[in-house]
Amino acid sequence: MTWRVETLNATVDKEIEALPAEMRARLTRIAELIATAGLENVHAPHIKHIEGQLWEMRMKGKDGISRALYLTAKQKRVVIVRVFIKKTEKTPRREIEIALTRAREVQNDQD
C-alpha cells in the first residue's frame, strides 16, 4: 500500500492556493516524493518533526520559506492541516496551535 497525501478541508486548500507558485510546486514535489518513495524514506531537508504527532513539510525558494504542517492517519495517509508562509526562524507557536486544533478533527474521524 502506498502513501496518500491529502488536505484536511477547503480552508487548507485555500492556504495552499495563497502560496506563491514556486512554493506550491515544491509542496507538490514533496507530496509526490512521499507517495512514490514512502513517508518512511523521506527525511530532512524535506520534512521535520515539530511535536507530538505534528510534522512539517519544508518549502524554500526565492519567494521565502513556507511550511505545511501535517500528521499521519490510518491507511497510510498524510493529512496536511495547516499551510503558511514562515516569517521567523522558529515556527510560531500560534501556527502550531492552529495545526494541533485541526489535527483533533483527523483524530476524531479515526475513533
N, C-alpha and C positions, 0 to 999 in steps of 0.2 A: 504494500500500500504506500502510495506517495503522499507527500505533504501537500496541503492546500493552504493558500494564503487568502484571507478574506477580511473584509472590514465589518465592524460591529453594526453600523447603520448609516443612514443618509448623512448624518452630521459628520461622520468621519470621512465619507466620500467627498463632502464639500471642503473639508480641511485639506484633503489631497489635491483637489482641483485648485485650491488657492495657492498651492506651491508653484514656484517658478518651473518652467518646462524642464529644465535640466534636473531639478530635484525630483520631479515626478518620474523622469526617465531612470534615475538612479534607484528610486524606490521600486520601480517595475523590475529593474535588473536584479536587485536583491531578492525580491519575491520569486522571480524565475529561478534564481540560484537555489533557493530553499526548496522549491518544487522539484527541481531536477536532481540536485545533489543530496537532498535530505537535510533537514534542520540540524541534525547531529553532526553534519560535515561542514557547516558554515560557522566561521569564527570571526574574531576581530580581523580587520577593521570594520567588517560589515555589521556585526551585532555585538551587543554588550549587555551584561546583566545589570539591572538597576536595583531592584529589591524584591524580595518575596518571589512571586510568580511573574513579575514585570521585567521585560527585556526591551531593548531599543534597537531599531534598525537605524544605522548611522549614514546619513547622506551629506556629502560635502561637495561644493562646487564653486564656480566663480560668483554665484549669487549668494553665497554664505553657507550656513550649516542648518540642517533641519533634522528632525528626529520623528520616527514613527514608533510609538510605544505599543507593545503587544504582549499577549500571553498565549500559551498553548492550551488547546482544548481537546476533548476526546476526538477520536478518529483522525488523529494526525492533522489537526487544524491549527494554523497560526491566525489569531484574531487580532487585527490592528484596532486599538481602542482610542488612540489619540495621535494626531499629527500636528506638528508645529515647527515654526522657524525658531531656531535657537539663537538667542542674542547674548547669552552669558556663557562663561566657561563651564559652569556646573549646570546640570539640568535643573530648572527651577522647581522648587517643592510644589508650587501651585499646579504645574503640569503633571507631576507625579500623582498628586491627589485627584485630579480630574481623571487620569487614567485608572487609578485604583477604584474610583467610584463606578466608572464604566465597566471595569473588569468584573464587578459584582454581578452585572447583568449576565455575563457569559457564565459565571459560576452558577447562578440561579437557574439558568436554562439547562444545565447539566445535571442538576439534582433530581 
